Amino acid sequence: MAAARNTTGETDIRRKLDEYVDAHLTRHMYDTDESWPLRKTIRLPKQAELEQHYNQIRAQNETIRDWARQHHCETSEKTKIVSSGLIQQKSPLIDSVTIPDLDTALRIATKQTRERYLREHDRMSALAKEFGLEPANAMNVAKTLKDHDDTDFHLVIQAAHYFANHDCHTMTPRMAPIPGFSAKWLGAPNSQRRKAICQLTGQDNLTFQERPNELRLRLMDAEHHDQPDLIVTQPWVRNQPTDIEHAIIIENKDTYQAMPTVEHAICILGNGYAATSHITTLLPWLTTIPNIIYWGDMDANGLDILSKLRATGIPCTSILMDTTAYRTYEQYGTQLDAKKQTPHHTNPTTHTRTHHRRTQTL
């Protein structure tokens, strides 16, 4: 309200007072110990300002008084002396407005803020009662789920009751017999829904048996070329192949499936960034193969994957990912991603070589 006394019109004054109350409720949406009343200080004009704009300031003062009266708010005043030539007069001006209680503040706030505030506090009360939580702890859960609708909220409650009484370390999320519950709904280990369930059950995390990492590969020699792919889900440490001289890691599935016969070779489906996270764990003998090649997309992500793959300790070279290949086949590429947007460009990566960095910046 600092500028309200000299240039602000009646509508703006009312709007600023409304916004002040609305902003206060938004800032303190998740407080459980907020005290009322709320006092809003109104800046009084300096003497020269008051005498120069006296009529305007008096009109604005009455606007504030009308707003306070309309919302059943109290005001306090301070008397100022106004001189006009030889005449002096006393002029009481409002120096504060007091919003007495939460109900009054909610009536002043916007419909959106009012409904949100009431929803969050209703959720807090429900959680505190149902799980025997202190209000502050219940409100923390409500805050965790602030961006989730009522369907999500009630499903979190059902899930929390179930996992409070059942050990989930031997099951995957898909096995939980909860109506509406699924692994996709639950989300990653750091999802808000998981966090809320843990807050309600007092657990550090939900120790599910997560789906194992997997790696798909093919033996490329003539004898095995037409056989089904191998799916590796555990570290391959026993009966590992001993005659492999070449390994090619391919990002694109179509290219992987179309690879021809090559003796003493294996072909590994990189599947984007997946290979960089567990390839050395599942195939610990891979780094002993004399010739390791990576063939990925000629874009920023493909080169980033190549860099991260090398960072795992795999001394791979690349094929068809340099500037010459880019220029040769550029006409068959696209400047847009699946959403018809220009793909982002990453910064030059640590484990790419000079000709890769040039390609990365094209």
C-alpha positions in Angstrom: 0.0 0.0 0.0 3.0 2.3 -0.1 1.8 4.2 -3.2 -1.9 4.1 -2.4 -2.1 7.6 -0.9 -1.1 9.7 -3.9 -1.7 8.0 -7.3 -3.8 4.9 -6.7 -7.5 5.0 -7.7 -10.4 3.5 -5.7 -10.5 0.3 -7.7 -6.7 -0.2 -7.3 -6.9 0.4 -3.6 -9.5 -2.3 -3.1 -7.6 -4.6 -5.4 -4.4 -4.1 -3.4 -6.1 -4.8 -0.1 -7.7 -7.9 -1.6 -4.4 -9.1 -3.0 -2.7 -8.5 0.4 -5.1 -10.9 2.1 -5.0 -13.4 -0.7 -1.2 -13.4 -0.7 -1.1 -13.9 3.1 -3.3 -17.0 2.9 -1.2 -18.4 0.0 2.1 -17.9 1.9 0.6 -19.5 5.1 -1.4 -22.2 3.3 0.3 -25.0 5.2 0.7 -23.3 8.6 -1.0 -25.1 11.5 -0.3 -22.5 14.2 -1.2 -19.2 12.4 -2.7 -16.6 14.8 -5.3 -14.0 14.1 -6.1 -11.1 13.8 -3.9 -9.9 11.0 -2.9 -6.2 11.0 -2.1 -4.5 7.7 -0.2 -1.2 8.2 -1.2 1.7 5.8 1.6 4.1 5.1 0.7 7.7 6.0 1.7 10.5 3.6 4.4 12.9 4.5 3.3 16.4 5.4 4.2 18.0 2.0 2.5 15.2 0.1 -0.6 15.4 2.3 -1.0 19.2 1.8 -0.3 19.0 -2.0 -2.8 16.1 -2.6 -5.1 16.5 0.3 -8.5 16.0 -1.5 -7.2 12.9 -3.3 -5.7 11.4 -0.2 -9.0 12.0 1.7 -10.9 10.2 -1.0 -8.5 7.3 -0.9 -8.8 7.2 2.9 -12.6 6.9 2.6 -12.1 4.0 0.0 -10.0 2.1 2.6 -12.7 2.8 5.3 -15.5 1.6 3.0 -13.4 -1.6 2.2 -12.9 -2.3 5.9 -16.6 -1.7 6.7 -17.7 -4.0 3.8 -15.5 -6.8 5.1 -16.2 -6.2 8.8 -12.6 -5.2 9.5 -11.4 -2.8 12.1 -9.3 0.3 11.4 -7.1 2.5 13.5 -6.4 6.2 12.8 -3.8 8.8 13.3 -4.6 12.5 13.2 -2.6 14.7 10.9 -2.6 18.5 10.9 -3.2 20.1 7.5 -2.3 23.8 6.9 -4.0 25.9 4.2 -2.6 29.4 4.5 -3.5 30.6 8.0 -6.1 27.9 8.5 -5.2 24.5 10.1 -7.4 21.6 10.4 -7.2 18.1 11.9 -7.5 15.2 9.5 -7.8 11.6 10.8 -6.2 9.1 8.4 -6.4 5.3 8.6 -3.0 3.9 9.5 -3.9 0.2 9.8 -6.6 -2.3 8.8 -7.2 -5.4 10.9 -8.6 -8.6 9.4 -10.1 -10.2 12.6 -10.2 -13.9 11.7 -9.7 -16.7 9.2 -13.3 -16.7 8.1 -13.1 -13.0 7.2 -9.8 -13.6 5.3 -11.4 -16.4 3.3 -14.3 -14.3 2.3 -11.9 -11.6 1.0 -9.7 -14.1 -0.9 -10.2 -15.3 -4.4 -12.4 -18.3 -5.0 -9.4 -20.3 -6.1 -7.3 -19.5 -3.0 -10.3 -20.0 -0.7 -11.1 -23.5 -2.1 -7.4 -24.5 -2.1 -6.9 -23.3 1.5 -10.0 -25.2 2.7 -9.0 -28.3 0.8 -5.5 -28.5 2.3 -6.7 -28.0 5.8 -9.5 -30.5 5.4 -6.9 -33.0 4.1 -4.7 -32.2 7.1 -7.6 -32.8 9.5 -8.5 -36.1 7.8 -5.0 -37.4 7.9 -4.4 -36.4 11.5 -7.6 -38.2 12.6 -7.1 -41.3 10.5 -3.4 -41.9 11.2 -3.1 -40.3 14.6 -0.6 -37.7 13.4 0.2 -34.3 14.9 -1.3 -31.5 12.8 2.1 -30.3 11.6 3.0 -33.8 10.4 -0.4 -34.3 8.7 0.0 -30.9 7.0 3.4 -32.0 5.6 1.7 -34.9 3.9 -1.0 -32.6 2.6 1.7 -30.3 1.2 3.5 -33.3 -0.4 0.3 -34.0 -2.3 -0.7 -30.4 -3.0 -0.6 -31.0 -6.8 -2.6 -34.2 -6.7 -6.4 -34.5 -7.0 -8.8 -36.1 -4.6 -8.6 -39.5 -6.3 -4.9 -39.5 -5.8 -5.2 -38.4 -2.2 -7.6 -41.1 -1.2 -5.6 -43.8 -3.1 -2.5 -42.7 -1.1 -4.5 -43.2 2.1 -5.6 -46.7 1.0 -2.0 -47.6 0.0 -0.6 -46.3 3.3 -3.0 -48.5 5.3 -2.0 -51.5 3.3 1.7 -51.0 3.5 1.6 -50.2 7.2 0.5 -53.8 7.7 2.2 -55.7 4.9 5.8 -56.2 4.1 6.4 -55.3 0.4 10.1 -56.2 0.0 9.2 -59.5 -1.7 6.7 -58.0 -4.1 6.8 -55.6 -7.1 4.4 -52.6 -7.1 2.3 -54.4 -9.6 1.5 -57.2 -7.0 -0.1 -54.9 -4.4 -3.8 -55.8 -4.2 -5.1 -52.2 -3.9 -7.9 -51.1 -6.2 -6.6 -48.4 -8.6 -3.0 -49.0 -7.5 -0.3 -49.6 -10.1 3.5 -49.3 -10.6 2.9 -46.4 -13.1 0.7 -44.6 -10.6 3.2 -45.0 -7.8 6.0 -43.7 -9.9 9.8 -43.6 -9.3 11.4 -44.1 -5.8 11.4 -40.3 -5.3 7.8 -39.6 -6.5 5.5 -37.5 -4.4 3.1 -40.4 -3.9 5.8 -42.6 -2.5 7.0 -39.9 -0.2 3.5 -39.3 1.1 2.9 -43.0 1.7 6.2 -43.2 3.6 5.3 -40.1 5.7 2.0 -41.8 6.7 3.6 -45.1 7.5 6.7 -43.9 9.2 9.0 -45.7 6.7 12.1 -44.4 5.1 11.1 -45.9 1.7 9.0 -48.6 0.2 11.4 -51.5 -0.3 9.8 -53.1 -3.3 11.5 -55.7 -5.4 12.1 -53.5 -8.3 12.1 -54.7 -11.9 15.6 -56.0 -12.7 17.8 -54.3 -15.3 18.1 -56.2 -18.6 20.3 -56.2 -21.6 19.5 -57.7 -25.0 22.2 -59.1 -27.2 22.7 -61.4 -30.2 25.5 -63.8 -31.2 26.4 -62.8 -34.7 28.3 -65.8 -36.0 26.7 -68.0 -38.7 26.0 -70.8 -36.3 24.0 -68.7 -33.9 22.8 -65.8 -36.1 19.3 -67.0 -36.5 18.8 -68.0 -32.9 16.6 -66.0 -30.5 18.2 -63.0 -28.7 19.7 -63.5 -25.2 18.2 -61.4 -22.4 20.6 -60.8 -19.6 19.1 -59.8 -16.2 21.9 -60.9 -13.8 25.7 -60.4 -14.1 27.0 -62.9 -16.6 30.0 -64.3 -14.7 29.7 -68.1 -15.3 30.1 -69.8 -18.7 31.0 -66.5 -20.3 32.0 -66.6 -24.0 35.7 -66.8 -24.6 36.0 -66.5 -28.4 34.4 -63.0 -28.8 36.7 -60.6 -30.6 34.2 -57.9 -31.6 31.3 -56.3 -29.8 29.1 -53.7 -31.4 26.7 -51.7 -29.2 23.8 -50.2 -31.2 21.3 -47.6 -30.0 18.7 -48.1 -32.7 16.6 -51.3 -32.6 16.0 -51.5 -36.4 19.7 -51.3 -37.0 20.3 -53.9 -34.3 17.9 -56.4 -35.9 19.3 -55.8 -39.4 23.0 -56.5 -38.5 24.5 -59.2 -40.8 26.6 -62.2 -39.9 30.0 -61.5 -38.3 32.2 -64.3 -36.9 33.4 -64.1 -33.3 31.1 -61.1 -32.6 28.2 -60.1 -30.5 25.7 -57.2 -31.1 24.2 -55.4 -28.0 21.1 -53.3 -28.1 22.0 -50.2 -26.2 18.5 -48.9 -25.9 19.4 -45.2 -25.4 20.9 -44.4 -22.1 19.9 -47.7 -20.5 23.2 -49.4 -21.6 25.3 -46.7 -19.8 23.7 -47.5 -16.5 24.2 -51.3 -16.2 26.1 -52.7 -19.2 29.4 -53.2 -17.2 27.5 -54.8 -14.3 25.6 -57.3 -16.5 28.5 -58.0 -18.8 31.6 -57.6 -16.6 33.8 -59.3 -19.3 32.9 -56.8 -22.0 35.9 -54.6 -21.4 38.2 -57.6 -22.2 37.0 -57.8 -25.8 39.6 -56.4 -28.2 37.4 -54.4 -30.5 34.3 -52.6 -29.1 32.3 -50.3 -31.4 29.4 -48.0 -30.6 26.9 -47.0 -33.3 24.3 -44.4 -32.2 22.3 -41.6 -33.6 24.1 -38.6 -35.0 22.6 -36.1 -32.7 23.4 -34.5 -29.3 21.9 -37.4 -27.3 23.7 -40.0 -29.4 27.1 -38.4 -28.7 26.3 -37.9 -25.1 25.5 -41.6 -24.7 28.9 -42.4 -26.4 30.6 -40.2 -23.9 28.9 -41.7 -20.9 29.6 -45.2 -22.2 33.3 -44.5 -22.4 33.0 -43.0 -18.8 32.0 -46.5 -17.6 35.4 -47.9 -18.6 34.4 -49.3 -22.0 37.1 -48.3 -24.6 34.8 -48.2 -27.5 35.3 -46.5 -30.9 32.4 -45.2 -32.9 31.3 -45.6 -36.5 29.3 -43.3 -38.8 29.2 -40.6 -36.0 31.8 -38.1 -37.3 31.5 -34.9 -39.3 32.0 -36.6 -42.6 29.2 -39.1 -42.0 27.0 -36.3 -40.7 27.5 -34.2 -43.9 27.0 -37.2 -46.1 23.7 -38.3 -44.6 22.4 -35.0 -43.3 19.6 -34.9 -46.0 18.0 -38.0 -44.6 17.8 -36.6 -41.1 15.4 -34.2 -39.4 15.7 -30.9 -37.5 12.6 -31.7 -35.4 11.9 -34.2 -32.6 8.7 -36.4 -32.2 6.8 -33.3 -30.9 7.8 -31.3 -34.0 10.2 -29.2 -31.9 13.8 -28.4 -32.5 15.9 -30.9 -30.4 18.0 -29.4 -27.6 21.8 -29.3 -28.0 24.0 -30.4 -25.1 27.4 -28.9 -24.3 30.4 -30.8 -25.7 30.8 -33.9 -23.6 33.9 -35.1 -21.7 34.6 -38.4 -23.4 33.9 -37.4 -27.0 36.7 -36.7 -29.4 37.4 -33.6 -31.6 35.5 -34.8 -34.7 32.5 -35.8 -32.4 32.4 -32.3 -30.8 32.3 -30.7 -34.2 29.4 -33.0 -35.2 27.7 -32.2 -31.9 27.7 -28.4 -32.6 26.4 -28.7 -36.2 
